[in-house]
Amino acid sequence: EFRRVLFRSFANRKSAATIGNNTPTASDNRFDLAEFEREVIAEARANNQIAHITKDLIDPDPNQPRTYFDQTAMNELRLSIEQNGLIQPIVLRQVGERYQIIAGERRWRACLLIDSIATIDAVIRNDVEPLTILLLQIAENNHRQSMTPMDTARAYQRVKELSNDSQKQAAAKLGISESQMSITLGLIKAPPVIQNLAMSGKI
């Protein structure tokens, strides 16, 4: 199901972008986070499959591309959830008797800061491939709060490895140009002083 939604997301964007223009752009195949979450959550609600998971039973994905969460932004999100509630469920997969986050880690972390919240609305999906999870996490992080350049470089490298694609094909999946992909990946081989600056977000 996740693969179907992902493929339709790619196809819809490509169809819209090529009307009157036979030359697709790099963004034609980009993962569409809003459409993905909208369809997956709508399907779960229609089938009465929204779960209420104890927040302490949830773990972050160890392969989450973001390694730094800005505390000021987290406090702002916490206040928003306290005032308005958790409007959108997070997406999890079950691992043994616990659950691992596919999408929504920032929302989960904010809920951990709120004592009055014991359970979190979630959609449980165990049919998600690693590449799909990674594309979803990159899209979510960049949509809601940009990752550091170093986190971005490592995430792009993992997309390339997991998809077994050429650099050009991997760039298309990410909705970026091949030159931007190349420049970003260059950070992985940069001197430590440059990588430290990139990790701190100073460049």
Stockholm file with secondary structure:
# STOCKHOLM 1.0

chainA/1-203         EFRRVLFRSFANRKSAATIGNNTPTASDNRFDLAEFEREVIAEARANNQIAHITKDLIDPDPNQPRTYFDQTAMNELRLSIEQNGLIQPIVLRQVGERYQIIAGERRWRACLLIDSIATIDAVIRNDVEPLTILLLQIAENNHRQSMTPMDTARAYQRVKELSNDSQKQAAAKLGISESQMSITLGLIKAPPVIQNLAMSGKI
#=GR chainA/1-203 SS CHHHHHHHHHHHHHHHHTTTCCSCCGGGGCCCHHHHHHHHHHHHHHTTCEEEEEGGGEECCTTCSCCCCCHHHHHHHHHHHHHHCCCSCEEEEEETTEEEEEECHHHHHHHHTCTTCCEEEEEECCCCCHHHHHHHHHHHHHHHSCCCHHHHHHHHHHHHHHHTCCHHHHHHHHTCCHHHHHHHHGGGGSCHHHHHHHHTTCC
#=GC SS_cons         CHHHHHHHHHHHHHHHHTTTCCSCCGGGGCCCHHHHHHHHHHHHHHTTCEEEEEGGGEECCTTCSCCCCCHHHHHHHHHHHHHHCCCSCEEEEEETTEEEEEECHHHHHHHHTCTTCCEEEEEECCCCCHHHHHHHHHHHHHHHSCCCHHHHHHHHHHHHHHHTCCHHHHHHHHTCCHHHHHHHHGGGGSCHHHHHHHHTTCC
//
